[in-house]
């Protein structure tokens, strides 16, 4: 048994029942990958040398050193670049979630972590006033992987899953370091990253999420302007729509953030 969640709950790696697969090859690859996630997430050790005692100042004196550690860990676990940012500088804009609706995203309303079911921008803006620092990171993705192409769906889903895993691992590490109110956002829809083979989102039916440790809203789902954050960090990012062609795209960019304290 291994304790992984920032909530302190326990989770076990289990095998899902065998399924008769009748979908296309691409979906079959996605299903097999999703079934392996619980085993993959059990491989890391985010607790460090010892669990830190909770203090009233939530380890404020240790914060700078811990943030540097989390920034380095994000790189170690698959990020291309990472940076420490001030919580007050995280751009939250209602127009970001508007883009989930117009034109309507295929993930809109499809899961408990996508709009309109998740944290609203105005609520996040208020919450961020209680925080000071966060770790923001990006992962560069090849053009032929980031565009919507069935031939590269396996690689694309793997890249998105990596963002969720990095956020979950850093969040958990911060929790055990005494920053017990840390939380994070990933990239893309958790429904289509982990449960695309399911007919519905189990959490929306009142059932336990199959990937409750890893699943979470994307940065955009709660109104964070990822394009602005990446550009402000001095990193390159390009707008990639549903009809984008690999030869026209210099690179793809996926992003995640952990608000630590």
Secondary structure, DSSP 8 states (H G I E B T S, - for coil): -EE--TT--EE-----------S-HHHHHHHHHHHHHHHHTTS---S-SS-----TT-SGGGHHHHHHHHHHHHHHTT-SEEEEEEGGGS-B-HHHHHHHHTTT-TTTTSSTTSTTSS--HHHHHHHHTT--EEEEEEEEE-HHHHS--GGGHHHHHHHHHHHHHHHHHHHHHHHHTT-TT-EEEBSS-HHHHH-TTSSS-GGGGTS--TTTTT---BTGGGTB-HHHHHHHTT-------TT--GGG-S-EEEEEEEE--
